[in-house]
Structures are given as structure tokens and as C-alpha cells.
Amino acid sequence: MPSHFKVKEYCPVVFRTLRERFGIDDLDYMYSLSKSQPLSTDSPGRSGARFFISFDGMFFIKTLTSDEVERMHHLLKQYHPYVVERHGKSLLPQYLGMYRLTVEGAETYLVVMRNVFGSHFAVHRKYDLKGSTVDREASDKEREKELPTLKDNDFVKEGVRIFIGGEAKDRLIETLTADVEFLSKLNLMDYSLLLGVHDCEKAEAEEREAREKEKETEADEENGIEDNDDDSVVIDPIGRRRSADRSAR
């Protein structure tokens, strides 16, 4: 750990209120961020920002420039009352904390956001949807990733249909409409809907495969001794070296 470091929390009361509206307990929040070092992701932002994810996959951490910190302060003046009024019912990014980390005189600005996918269900397909078809296809480089972010034209070409039921649909449309109206008032246009698909059949197959591997591992550990030639050396379950012919006694 560096000998000289400082952490400054911006707008602590505002962000505490936001976490409450989003149903995030402060102790759980601190545990996720401090239990183990966040992991760096391989997806730098267009602005050159770096992204990290908490060890439990619950939160993203993004680096900011000093100009972006100023813009965040300006955004909070409208964002905070909107989230409070909506009781956290929004599909906008969930901003949970903003900090300045100073290490040996070097300053780094950070904002913490909730991972919209969380870690409860694996995401097998991912789309970034803008409602436009202009240059809205995933690149070949993007498709090489284990979980590529597909776009509008990919969504249409694959004939994807999302069925969530009438009641859930009404709630989704109401939330999207309110969020879009809010962004329009701020004269913001560059936004999209991030959609993740959990494939139940694939998840069940992955779970079965994991269970089978676990059983094989347990069986290997329980057996401890395998068939060997008379003059070979084996390791018994408690780790003692002995010849195979003596171990059979």
C-alpha cells in the first residue's frame, strides 16, 4: 500500500440517498468494493476511461477526467431529484458514488455504478439498442469476444423477439418513456438500451456440466490411489509416499 494516499468522497449525502432509492445497503456496498481488489476489464471507454468491476460482479468503477467530474456535478442537480421522485424506478445508469483518489500526488477520479446485469444470472446474449439502423452492427472484432455486444441490425437480422408479459411490458414502456423525457429535457441524445438475455436451456446445460466435473473431482479425491505397477510409487490420501506392493497390505 502506498505510504501517502487520500480519498475524497463527493456529495456523500446525495449519493447515500441515491443508494437508498436503488435499494443498496451501505454495508453491502462497502463490502463489495473493499473485500477484494476490483478487477480491470478489457473494454476501455471511447474517451480512454478505464473500467473495473467489483470482485462479486455487482458494481462497475469508471475513471473520469476532471471535466467529466464537473459535468457529473451538473447532472446530479437534475438526476438526484428525478431518481428520488421515481423511487429508483428508472433504467438510467445507477450512479452510486464519486471519489477522488490521490496516491503519491497523482489524482484519479472515479464513479461507481451498479452492474445492470448483476451476478445472479449468466448473460448469454447482449444487445446495445438505439432504435436506429445506421451503422448499427457489431464489428468483426467485437464478434470475436466471448460475449460480444450486438446492435440493432444484429437484433433485427436474428429475428429476436422478447416476450415479458403484458404487465411487465406496460411497466417497461412507462419507465422508458419517463427516462427518455428526462434525457430530452437535458438535451441528451446519445443513449441506448442495454439488453441482456439469459438462455435457460444453455444455463441448465452449463450447470449439469459443472456438476459432472465436480463429481469427477470428488471421485478422484476420494479414490486417492490408482492402479499402479508393483514397483511404482503412489501417494495415499494423507500424503505419505509408499511403494504400491506395501500399500496393498
C-alpha positions as CSV (number, residue, x, y, z in Angstrom):
1,M,0.0,0.0,0.0
2,P,1.4,3.4,-0.9
3,S,2.6,5.4,2.1
4,H,0.8,8.6,1.1
5,F,-2.8,8.4,-0.2
6,K,-6.1,10.2,0.3
7,V,-9.7,9.5,-0.7
8,K,-12.2,12.3,-1.2
9,E,-15.9,11.4,-1.5
10,Y,-18.0,13.8,-3.5
11,C,-21.6,14.7,-2.5
12,P,-21.8,11.9,0.1
13,V,-25.4,12.8,1.2
14,V,-26.7,12.9,-2.3
15,F,-25.1,9.5,-3.2
16,R,-26.3,8.0,0.0
17,T,-29.8,9.0,-0.9
18,L,-29.4,7.5,-4.3
19,R,-28.2,4.2,-3.0
20,E,-31.2,4.1,-0.7
21,R,-33.6,4.7,-3.6
22,F,-31.9,2.0,-5.6
23,G,-32.1,-0.4,-2.6
24,I,-28.4,-0.8,-1.9
25,D,-27.3,-1.2,1.6
26,D,-24.2,0.8,2.6
27,L,-22.5,-2.1,4.3
28,D,-23.0,-4.3,1.3
29,Y,-21.8,-1.5,-1.0
30,M,-18.6,-1.1,1.0
31,Y,-18.1,-4.9,1.3
32,S,-18.3,-5.3,-2.5
33,L,-15.7,-2.5,-3.1
34,S,-13.3,-3.3,-0.3
35,K,-13.3,-7.0,0.3
36,S,-11.1,-7.7,-2.6
37,Q,-9.3,-5.6,-5.3
38,P,-11.6,-4.8,-8.2
39,L,-10.8,-6.4,-11.5
40,S,-9.8,-4.5,-14.6
41,T,-12.0,-5.1,-17.6
42,D,-10.8,-5.3,-21.2
43,S,-13.3,-2.7,-22.5
44,P,-11.8,0.8,-22.3
45,G,-14.3,3.6,-23.0
46,R,-14.3,5.7,-26.1
47,S,-12.9,8.6,-24.0
48,G,-10.0,6.4,-22.9
49,A,-11.6,5.8,-19.5
50,R,-10.7,2.6,-17.6
51,F,-13.3,0.3,-16.2
52,F,-13.1,-2.0,-13.2
53,I,-15.6,-4.5,-11.7
54,S,-16.0,-5.4,-8.1
55,F,-15.0,-8.9,-7.1
56,D,-18.6,-10.0,-6.8
57,G,-19.7,-8.5,-10.1
58,M,-22.2,-6.1,-8.5
59,F,-20.5,-2.8,-9.3
60,F,-18.5,-1.1,-12.1
61,I,-15.9,1.6,-11.4
62,K,-15.1,4.0,-14.2
63,T,-12.3,6.6,-14.3
64,L,-13.2,10.2,-15.0
65,T,-11.4,13.3,-16.2
66,S,-11.7,16.5,-14.2
67,D,-14.1,17.9,-16.8
68,E,-16.3,14.8,-16.5
69,V,-16.4,15.3,-12.7
70,E,-17.7,18.9,-13.3
71,R,-20.4,17.5,-15.7
72,M,-21.4,14.9,-13.2
73,H,-21.9,17.6,-10.5
74,H,-24.1,19.4,-13.0
75,L,-26.0,16.3,-13.9
76,L,-26.6,15.4,-10.2
77,K,-28.7,18.5,-9.8
78,Q,-31.4,17.0,-12.1
79,Y,-30.6,13.3,-11.7
80,H,-30.9,13.2,-8.0
81,P,-34.5,14.7,-7.7
82,Y,-35.6,12.6,-10.7
83,V,-34.5,9.3,-9.1
84,V,-36.0,10.3,-5.8
85,E,-39.3,11.2,-7.4
86,R,-39.3,7.9,-9.3
87,H,-38.4,6.0,-6.1
88,G,-35.5,4.5,-8.0
89,K,-37.7,3.1,-10.8
90,S,-35.5,4.0,-13.7
91,L,-33.4,2.3,-16.4
92,L,-30.9,5.1,-16.4
93,P,-27.3,4.3,-15.2
94,Q,-27.4,3.9,-11.4
95,Y,-24.6,6.3,-10.1
96,L,-23.8,5.3,-6.5
97,G,-20.7,7.2,-5.6
98,M,-18.0,9.6,-6.9
99,Y,-14.4,9.8,-5.5
100,R,-11.0,11.4,-5.9
101,L,-8.1,9.1,-5.1
102,T,-4.7,10.7,-4.6
103,V,-1.7,8.4,-4.5
104,E,1.8,9.9,-4.2
105,G,0.4,13.2,-5.5
106,A,-1.3,11.6,-8.6
107,E,-5.0,12.2,-8.7
108,T,-7.6,9.7,-10.2
109,Y,-11.3,10.4,-10.3
110,L,-13.8,7.6,-10.1
111,V,-17.5,7.0,-10.3
112,V,-19.2,3.8,-9.1
113,M,-22.2,2.4,-11.0
114,R,-24.3,-0.7,-10.5
115,N,-23.8,-3.6,-12.9
116,V,-27.2,-3.8,-14.6
117,F,-26.7,-7.5,-15.1
118,G,-25.6,-8.2,-11.6
119,S,-24.3,-11.7,-10.9
120,H,-27.4,-13.8,-10.2
121,F,-28.0,-14.9,-13.8
122,A,-25.4,-15.5,-16.5
123,V,-25.9,-13.4,-19.6
124,H,-25.6,-15.4,-22.9
125,R,-26.5,-12.7,-25.4
126,K,-26.1,-8.9,-25.2
127,Y,-27.5,-6.1,-27.3
128,D,-27.0,-2.3,-27.3
129,L,-30.2,-0.9,-28.9
130,K,-30.6,2.7,-30.1
131,G,-33.7,2.3,-32.3
132,S,-31.6,3.2,-35.4
133,T,-30.2,1.1,-38.3
134,V,-27.4,3.5,-39.3
135,D,-24.0,1.8,-38.6
136,R,-25.7,-0.4,-36.0
137,E,-23.9,-3.7,-36.5
138,A,-21.3,-5.3,-34.3
139,S,-17.8,-5.2,-35.9
140,D,-15.9,-8.4,-36.7
141,K,-13.5,-7.6,-33.9
142,E,-16.4,-7.3,-31.4
143,R,-17.8,-10.6,-32.5
144,E,-14.6,-12.3,-31.6
145,K,-15.2,-11.6,-28.0
146,E,-16.6,-14.3,-25.7
147,L,-19.7,-12.2,-25.1
148,P,-19.9,-9.6,-27.9
149,T,-22.2,-6.5,-27.7
150,L,-24.5,-6.8,-30.6
151,K,-26.5,-3.9,-32.1
152,D,-29.8,-3.0,-33.7
153,N,-29.3,-4.6,-37.1
154,D,-28.0,-7.8,-35.5
155,F,-31.1,-7.9,-33.4
156,V,-33.4,-7.5,-36.5
157,K,-31.4,-10.0,-38.7
158,E,-31.6,-12.6,-36.0
159,G,-35.3,-12.2,-35.7
160,V,-35.1,-11.8,-31.9
161,R,-38.4,-11.4,-30.1
162,I,-38.7,-10.6,-26.4
163,F,-41.8,-11.8,-24.5
164,I,-42.2,-10.5,-21.0
165,G,-45.9,-10.4,-20.5
166,G,-48.4,-7.6,-20.7
167,E,-48.0,-6.2,-17.2
168,A,-44.2,-6.2,-17.4
169,K,-44.4,-4.6,-20.8
170,D,-46.5,-1.8,-19.6
171,R,-44.1,-1.1,-16.7
172,L,-41.1,-1.2,-19.2
173,I,-42.8,1.3,-21.6
174,E,-43.8,3.6,-18.8
175,T,-40.2,3.6,-17.4
176,L,-38.6,4.1,-20.8
177,T,-41.0,6.9,-21.6
178,A,-40.2,8.7,-18.4
179,D,-36.4,8.2,-18.8
180,V,-36.5,9.5,-22.4
181,E,-38.4,12.6,-21.4
182,F,-35.9,13.3,-18.7
183,L,-33.0,12.9,-21.0
184,S,-34.7,15.1,-23.6
185,K,-35.1,17.9,-21.1
186,L,-31.3,17.8,-20.6
187,N,-30.8,17.8,-24.3
188,L,-29.0,14.4,-24.2
189,M,-29.3,12.3,-27.3
190,D,-26.5,9.6,-27.2
191,Y,-28.2,6.9,-25.1
192,S,-29.3,3.4,-25.8
193,L,-31.0,0.4,-24.1
194,L,-28.7,-2.4,-22.9
195,L,-30.4,-5.8,-23.2
196,G,-29.1,-9.0,-21.7
197,V,-30.6,-12.4,-22.5
198,H,-30.3,-15.4,-20.1
199,D,-30.7,-18.6,-22.0
200,C,-32.4,-21.0,-19.6
201,E,-31.6,-24.2,-21.6
202,K,-28.0,-23.2,-22.0
203,A,-27.7,-22.3,-18.3
204,E,-29.1,-25.8,-17.3
205,A,-26.6,-27.5,-19.6
206,E,-23.8,-25.5,-18.1
207,E,-25.0,-26.3,-14.6
208,R,-25.1,-30.1,-15.5
209,E,-21.6,-29.9,-16.9
210,A,-20.3,-28.1,-13.8
211,R,-21.9,-30.8,-11.5
212,E,-20.4,-33.6,-13.5
213,K,-17.0,-32.0,-13.3
214,E,-17.4,-31.5,-9.6
215,K,-18.4,-35.2,-9.1
216,E,-15.3,-36.3,-11.1
217,T,-13.1,-34.2,-9.0
218,E,-14.6,-35.5,-5.8
219,A,-14.3,-39.1,-7.0
220,D,-10.6,-38.6,-7.8
221,E,-10.0,-37.1,-4.3
222,E,-11.8,-40.0,-2.6
223,N,-10.0,-42.7,-4.5
224,G,-6.6,-41.3,-3.7
225,I,-4.8,-44.5,-5.0
226,E,-4.9,-45.5,-8.7
227,D,-3.9,-48.9,-10.2
228,N,-0.1,-49.0,-10.4
229,D,2.7,-51.5,-11.3
230,D,4.2,-53.3,-8.3
231,D,7.3,-51.2,-8.3
232,S,5.6,-47.9,-8.7
233,V,5.2,-45.2,-6.0
234,V,1.8,-43.8,-5.0
235,I,0.5,-41.1,-2.7
236,D,-2.1,-42.2,-0.2
237,P,-4.9,-39.8,0.9
238,I,-2.8,-38.4,3.7
239,G,0.1,-37.7,1.5
240,R,2.6,-40.5,2.5
241,R,4.8,-41.9,-0.1
242,R,5.0,-45.7,-0.2
243,S,5.5,-48.5,-2.7
244,A,2.4,-50.0,-4.3
245,D,3.1,-53.6,-3.1
246,R,3.3,-52.4,0.5
247,S,0.2,-50.2,0.3
248,A,-1.8,-53.3,-0.7
249,R,-1.2,-55.0,2.6
